[in-house]
């Protein structure tokens, strides 16, 4: 099984830096992100048209790099979790986790017995099509798989302590837009309600030895949120980086043309 670079970086007490893939499910994106130096990538199924087959292709391409491929499933259903892991994903992100029961269900779907209840098939892509010792592989997979609970609602905040205390959960991740919407302050990331909420998430995560994750879209946000204590950072999404870079470049070119 491919080593989980995200966990390696966390074990070294460093901040893993990632990126979200929402649009560019192409064969070259894996190597491009490896060249960029990212530690992990979140392949998004919640807000995209990616199918299970698209995700499996992306994971296969990432397996040829050092980047750890994670999948954000569209909702907490066993087949989304287990099939992503059987395709070779090294982590699962679940949106809008609101209870300890949901966190336990994630662990059950993602981890083999005795930790969870994940079904067993071996010799497929997650074992690189090799025969493996079942006990050794399942124990390593349990240790090597990252589980991320997104906190993005009032209900999630209310049950934060119980979610964080669930054995097997690795990261509490603030879904910042959804959280502000749930708090009645859409997009107001400097509102005191939001700042109090994220401080609570960060503090609770660290009290339980978990990572505190978030996805800034620019350097100013990254600086602010790292200062608040976030220690798992996913920098923006592929389409936003491309759109913003092209917008600036086209404006610059039009400026050159105007000056000519």
C-alpha positions as a printed Julia matrix, in Angstrom:
260×3 Matrix{Float64}:
   0.0     0.0     0.0
   1.26    3.45   -0.91
   2.64    5.39    2.1
   0.45    8.24    3.28
   2.54   11.4     2.89
  -0.06   13.38    4.84
   0.49   11.19    7.9
   4.25   11.29    7.45
   4.23   15.1     7.49
   1.92   15.16   10.52
   4.18   12.69   12.34
   7.08   15.06   11.71
   5.06   17.84   13.44
   4.82   19.83   10.23
   1.78   21.3     8.5
   0.66   19.24    5.5
  -0.27   21.37    2.5
  -2.83   20.08    0.05
  -5.15   21.07   -2.77
  -8.64   20.17   -3.96
  -9.39   18.74   -7.4
 -12.89   19.67   -8.56
 -12.6    20.14  -12.32
  -9.37   18.93  -13.9
  -9.62   15.15  -13.74
  -6.8    14.76  -16.23
  -3.88   12.35  -16.36
  -1.35   15.15  -15.93
  -2.75   16.78  -12.82
  -1.14   14.27  -10.45
   2.4    14.93  -11.65
   1.79   18.68  -11.83
   0.72   18.73   -8.19
   3.7    16.59   -7.22
   5.96   19.13   -8.95
   4.13   21.88   -7.04
   5.07   20.1    -3.81
   1.67   19.3    -2.33
   1.49   16.6     0.33
  -2.11   15.52   -0.26
  -5.0    16.13   -2.61
  -8.75   15.98   -1.97
 -10.67   14.66   -4.98
 -14.14   16.12   -4.6
 -17.3    14.14   -5.3
 -19.65   16.38   -3.31
 -19.81   19.36   -5.67
 -18.56   17.87   -8.95
 -19.6    15.49  -11.7
 -16.81   13.02  -10.91
 -18.02    9.43  -11.02
 -16.5     6.5    -9.16
 -14.63    5.64  -12.37
 -13.26    9.2   -12.68
 -12.1     9.04   -9.08
 -10.46    5.65   -9.62
  -8.54    7.03  -12.62
  -7.34   10.04  -10.63
  -6.25    7.86   -7.73
  -4.33    5.59  -10.11
  -2.45    8.59  -11.49
  -1.71    9.91   -8.0
  -0.39    6.5    -6.97
   2.5     7.1    -9.37
   3.47   10.17   -7.31
   4.33   10.89   -3.68
   1.04   12.83   -3.22
  -1.52   11.19   -0.91
  -4.93   10.96   -2.64
  -8.01   11.57   -0.49
 -11.65   11.59   -1.59
 -14.45   13.8    -0.34
 -17.49   11.57   -0.7
 -20.85   13.2    -1.53
 -22.46   11.81    1.61
 -21.81    9.29    4.34
 -22.81    6.03    2.68
 -20.81    2.83    3.01
 -20.35    2.26   -0.71
 -18.92    5.75   -1.33
 -16.35    5.26    1.42
 -15.37    1.63    0.81
 -15.25    1.87   -2.97
 -13.01    4.95   -2.82
 -10.64    3.12   -0.48
 -10.72   -0.03   -2.6
  -9.7     2.18   -5.53
  -6.62    3.17   -3.54
  -7.61    6.36   -1.71
  -5.58    6.95    1.44
  -8.14    9.18    3.11
 -11.82   10.0     3.22
 -13.44   13.36    3.91
 -17.13   13.42    4.87
 -19.12   16.65    4.55
 -21.25   18.06    7.35
 -20.65   15.56   10.12
 -23.12   16.46   12.87
 -22.9    13.64   15.41
 -20.69   11.04   17.02
 -22.92    8.4    15.41
 -21.91    9.68   11.96
 -18.24    9.75   12.94
 -18.54    6.13   14.14
 -20.26    5.19   10.87
 -17.32    6.66    8.95
 -14.84    4.63   10.97
 -16.93    1.49   10.51
 -17.0     1.97    6.73
 -13.32    2.85    6.37
 -11.52    0.54    8.8
 -11.19   -3.21    8.82
 -12.05   -5.3    11.87
 -11.45   -5.11   14.75
 -11.52   -1.29   14.38
 -14.38   -1.09   11.9
 -16.58   -3.14    9.59
 -15.09   -2.53    6.14
 -15.63   -5.39    3.72
 -12.54   -7.24    2.53
 -11.33   -7.79   -1.0
  -7.63   -8.15   -1.72
  -5.5    -8.26   -4.84
  -7.14   -5.23   -6.44
  -5.72   -1.75   -7.04
  -5.45   -0.87   -3.33
  -2.9    -3.72   -2.97
  -1.3    -2.84   -6.34
  -2.85   -6.06   -7.69
  -0.43   -8.07   -5.55
  -1.14  -10.9    -3.17
  -0.7    -9.71    0.39
  -0.83  -11.13    3.87
  -4.41  -10.3     4.91
  -3.71   -9.57    8.57
  -0.65   -7.44    7.84
  -2.36   -5.51    5.06
  -5.52   -4.77    7.01
  -3.58   -3.6    10.07
  -1.41   -1.34    7.9
  -4.43   -0.01    6.01
  -6.17    0.89    9.28
  -3.11    2.81   10.4
  -2.42    4.39    6.99
  -5.92    5.71    6.23
  -6.82    9.3     7.17
 -10.39   10.13    8.2
 -11.63   13.72    8.07
 -14.89   15.03    9.52
 -16.07   18.34    8.13
 -17.64   20.66   10.68
 -19.92   23.03    8.81
 -23.12   23.5    10.81
 -24.49   24.59   14.17
 -25.35   20.98   14.91
 -21.8    19.89   14.22
 -20.53   22.56   16.61
 -22.99   21.44   19.27
 -21.69   17.86   19.06
 -18.07   18.78   18.43
 -16.62   17.18   21.56
 -18.3    13.82   20.88
 -17.21   13.84   17.22
 -13.61   14.62   18.16
 -13.59   11.87   20.78
 -14.5     9.19   18.23
 -11.58    6.73   17.9
 -10.32    6.64   14.33
 -11.06   10.25   13.41
  -7.89   12.13   12.4
  -8.95   15.65   11.39
 -11.72   18.13   12.14
 -12.07   20.29    9.03
 -14.01   23.55    8.94
 -16.24   23.9     5.9
 -16.03   27.65    6.09
 -18.73   28.72    3.63
 -21.3    26.24    4.89
 -20.48   27.06    8.49
 -21.05   30.78    7.97
 -24.3    29.99    6.18
 -25.45   27.81    9.08
 -24.56   30.62   11.5
 -26.63   33.1     9.5
 -23.61   35.13    8.31
 -22.9    33.8     4.77
 -19.33   34.48    3.68
 -18.5    36.73    6.66
 -15.2    35.17    7.67
 -14.26   38.01   10.03
 -17.55   37.96   11.91
 -17.09   37.19   15.6
 -19.54   34.27   15.41
 -17.33   32.61   12.79
 -14.1    33.41   14.6
 -15.46   32.0    17.86
 -16.64   28.87   16.06
 -13.33   28.16   14.32
 -11.41   28.75   17.55
 -13.61   26.15   19.19
 -12.95   23.67   16.38
  -9.19   24.25   16.51
  -9.03   23.99   20.29
 -11.17   20.85   20.4
  -9.16   19.18   17.64
  -5.87   19.85   19.38
  -7.2    18.74   22.78
  -7.94   15.36   21.19
  -4.68   15.15   19.26
  -6.4    15.73   15.92
  -5.52   17.95   13.01
  -7.51   21.14   12.43
  -8.1    21.59    8.71
  -9.39   24.34    6.45
  -9.11   25.46    2.82
  -7.99   29.07    2.26
  -8.41   30.53   -1.21
  -5.61   33.1    -0.97
  -2.46   33.89    1.0
  -4.17   36.39    3.29
  -6.69   33.75    4.38
  -3.95   31.18    4.78
  -1.96   33.51    7.02
  -5.0    34.39    9.13
  -6.15   30.81    9.57
  -2.71   29.4    10.34
  -2.4    32.13   12.98
  -5.68   30.86   14.46
  -4.09   27.44   14.89
  -5.09   25.47   11.79
  -2.41   22.89   11.07
  -3.86   21.12    8.03
  -4.07   23.43    5.01
  -5.57   22.69    1.61
  -4.77   25.6    -0.67
  -7.77   26.39   -2.86
  -9.19   24.26   -5.67
  -7.91   23.62   -9.17
 -10.52   25.64  -11.06
 -10.08   28.7    -8.81
  -6.3    28.73   -9.14
  -6.54   28.45  -12.93
  -9.36   31.0   -13.23
  -7.62   33.59  -11.03
  -4.24   33.15  -12.75
  -5.8    33.5   -16.2
  -7.86   36.51  -15.15
  -4.71   38.31  -13.99
  -2.73   37.25  -17.06
  -5.4    38.3   -19.55
  -5.74   41.68  -17.82
  -1.96   42.13  -17.99
  -1.86   41.22  -21.68
  -4.7    43.65  -22.45
  -2.7    46.29  -20.6
   0.31   45.62  -22.8
  -1.85   45.86  -25.9
  -3.34   49.15  -24.69
   0.13   50.58  -24.09
   1.48   49.45  -27.46
